Amino acid sequence: MDLNKAIEFAQLINAAYGITPADLTNSAGMVTVAGGTTYTVVTTVYANDLATDMNPGRGADLVSIGLIFQAAGTGDVVVAIRGTEGILEWLHDAEFLQVTCPFLAGAGHTEDGFTAMYNSFRTGVAPDSPSVVAALATLPFAQPVGPVTICGHSLGGALATLLALDLAANSGFKDPTAYTYASPRTGDPSFVSTYNQVVPNSYRIANRIDLVPKLPLPPRYDHVDTLFELNSVRLLPLPPKLLVQLTIPCGHALNSYLYLLSIGAGGPLIPLDADCAP
C-alpha cells in the first residue's frame, strides 16, 4: 500500500468532514489540496443518516455524507465519504441484522443499517436524484475521467465498501480502488468473498486499538481484504511509547489515523487532535 496515497485520500475525507452534515448546499467548485494535488469538488453526495436502535428517527434526516472530487492534471476521480456521530450509538445496538445485498445477485448479505443508508445515496437533495453509480458517467467533469478511487472513514468505510462493489459490478468503472479507514465489518463471508474477487485493489486500514473495526462480530460478519494495521503503541525501540491516547474516540478519530500513517510514511507529521496527544 502507498502510504502517501493513503494520507492523501484521508485528507479528502477530512474535507468532507469539514462540511456540516445539515448543510445541504452542493459544494461543487470547492477546491482543496491533498498530498500536493489540487482537487475540485464535482458534486456533494447526500444520504439519509444512519438509523440506530437508540435513535431510529435519525434515518429520516437527509445529510451531506461525501464529496466527489476530480484531480487537476490527471483527471483522477475520488469519492470521499465521511462517518457519522451515529456510529457511536451503533456500537451499542443489541443486534446487527442482515439483508440481502441489494445490487448484486448472489453477493451474500450486508448489515441492514449500512445498506439502508447506502440505498439512499444520491447526487442531489431531491428523492429522485441519481445515485452515485448512475450519475458518475454523466457528471460534469472538467477533464476526461481517470482512475476512480472510493475512500471512507468509520461508517463511511462501510459505505465505501458497498459503493466500490456496486460500481465495479454495475457501471463502466470496472476497476475502482478502495481505501477505508476504521471501517466496521460490512457483510457476511459470502459478501466478502464476492467483494475480494470483484474489487481486488482494496486497502482496509485499521488501528489495532480501534473498537469500530472489531464489530459486528464473526462468524456472521467478516472483513474484506486487504488489512494494513496501525498501532497506537510503538513497541521498539524499548521502552514502549504511547503514540495516541488509549480511548475509544481517540483510537477511532481520522486525525489519529493520519498521524500514525504520517509516522509510517516518514514525512512531515500530521498533528493529532489536542485531546488525543499522550
N, C-alpha and C positions, 0 to 999 in steps of 0.2 A: 504494500500500500504506500502511496506517495503521501508522506506526512504533510508536506506543504499544500498539496491539493486538499487534504482533509481539513486543514486550517482555513483555507480559502472558502470552502463550501460552508464550514461552520460560521464564518463571518457573514455570509449571505443569510444564513438562518437568523443570525443576530439582527440583521437589518429588518427581517420580518418581525422579530420580537419588538423592534423599535416602533411599530405601529400599534396603537391601542386596539384591542380586539373589537371594540364597539365602533371604531372609526371605519365606516363603510365606503369612504371616498376611494375611488380607484387610484392607485399610486403610479399609474402608467406615466413614464417620463422621468421618474425619480432616478437619480444617478448615485451609485455607491462604488467605492473602490474596495476590493478584497484581494489579498495576495498580490497586490501590484497591478491587478487587472481592473479596468473600468467596466462596470456593468450598468445597463439601463433596464428599468422595470418595463415590461411589456404589458402586464396586467396583474391585478391582485387576484388571488384565489379566495373564494368565500366558501363557508360551510356552516351548517348548524353545529353548535358546540356539543361537547361530549356529555351525554346524559349519564348520570350515575344513580345508584340506589339512594345516596344521600341527597341528591339534587336532581331528580328526574326532569324538572322543568327546564333545566339548562339546555336540554336538547332542542328546545324551540327557539333558542336565541341564534340569530344569524351573526356570524363574526367574520372578521378578516383573519384567515388562517395561514396565508402564504403569499409568495410573490414569484412570478415567472420573470427571469432575467435573460438578457442576451449580452454576451461579452463583445466589447468593441474589438474590431480587427478579425477575430477568429469566427464570430457568429455562433460560438458555443451557447447552448441554452441550459439554464439551471432553474429547476423548480425547487424552491426552498420553503419548507413547511415548519412552522413553529409548533411548540407544545401548548399546553393549556393548564391553568390552575386546577382544572377538574381532575387531572391525573392524580393529585394527592388524595382526592376523595375516592377515586377509582381503586387506589391501593387498599382501601378499607372495605370495598364491596365483598359481600359474603360469597359470591359465586361469579364465575366468568363463563357466561353462556356462549354457545357457538351457533353459528348459522352457516348455511351452505355458501361457499364463495360465489358471489352474485354475478361475476363477469366472465368466468371461465369454467365450463363444464368439466367435472372430474378433478377439480383442484382442491378438493377437501373442504375444510370448514375453517372459519375465521371468527375472531371474537366479536360478539354482537354489537357492542357499543362502538368499537372502531369501524365496523362495517357500516353501521347506520350513518356515522359521520362521513365516511368516505363516499357513501351513496349520495350525500348532499353536496359534494364538491361541485363548484361551478365557477365560471369566469365572469359572472355578473350578479347583481343583487336580486334580480327577478327569479322566481322559482323555476322558470323555463329556460334560464340561461344555459348555454352549452357547458357540458362537463369539460374538465381539463383534457381528457383523452380525445374527446370530439373536437375541441377547439384548437388543439395545438397546431394542427396543419394549416389553420386559417387565420391565426393571429397576425397582427400587422408588424412582423419582424422587419427591422431596418436592413438586415443583411440576410443572405442565404443561411439557412439553419445548419449549424454544425452539430457535433455530438451533443447528446442530451444527457444531463445528469439530474437525478432526483435525490434530494437530501432532506433530512428532517431530524429534529431533536425530540426526545421523550415521546409523547403521543404522536408528534409529527414524524417520528421514526417509523411507527406502525403504519401511519397513513402513507408515508413514502414507500414502504414495502408493498402495500396494496397498489399504489399508483404505478410503481415500476413494473409489476407483473401485468397489470391491466394494459399499460402502454405497450409492453413487449408483445403481448398476445393479441391485441385488438387494434393496433394502429400501424401506420407505416414506419414508426420509430421502433424497430425491432431489437435494437441493441443498446438500451439505456444503461448507464452506470448508476449505481445506488450507493450513497454514503448515509448511514444512520448513526445517531449518537444517543446513547441512553434509551434505546428502544425496548419496550416490553416485547414479549413473545406475541406474535400476531395471529398464528393459526396452528392447526394440528399437524402431525407428521406428514400427512398426505399433501397438505398445502405447502409445507416446507420443501418436500421432495420436488413438487412441481416448480416452485419458485427457483430452487437451486439449478434446475435444468434450463429454465427459460431466461433467467437473469443471472448469468454466471459472473458478471462483473459487479459484484456486490460486496460492500465492506461494512461490517457492523462493529462499531466502536463502543466499548463498554468499560466504565470504571469499575474496578473489582469490588469496591465498597458500595456501589450504587444499588439501591433496592429495586428500582423500577425494572431493570433488565432481568431480574430474577422471577418476575411474575408475567402471566399466570404460570402455575407450576406444571411441569411434566407429570405424567406422560400425555395428558390430553393436549398440551401445547408444547411446541418445540421452537428453537431459534433457527433462523436462516443462516446461511454462510455469509461472509467469512469473518470470524471474530478477530478483532485487534483489541487486546486488553490493555487498559491503563491501570496504574497503581498509585493511590494517594500516599503510599508509604515507600520511600526509597530505602531498599534493604542494604545496598552496597554503595560506597564503602561504609564499613562499620564506624560508628554505631548507626542503626536505622534512623531515618529522618522523616518526620511527618511533613508532607507537602501541602495537604489540604485538610481542613478541619473534618473530623470524622462524624459528620451529622448528615441526616437524610437530605436536607436541602442543598448542602454544600457538595455532597457526593454526586448529586444529580444535576447541578447547575451547568449550563452550557459553558459559562466562563471558566469553570473548573476544568472541563474537558479541553478547552482551548489552551489553558495554562499548561496542562500536562502534555498535550500534543506539542506545544512550543518547546518544552524541555527536550522532548524526544527529537524534534527537528533540529535542535542546536542553533536556532536563530534567535532573534530578539524575543524575550519572554513577554507573553501576553498576560497582563495583570489579572489576579484573582479578584473576585468581589471582596470588598474590605472585610466583611464579617466571616469570610472563609479562610483567611490567612491563619496559619498555625501560630 
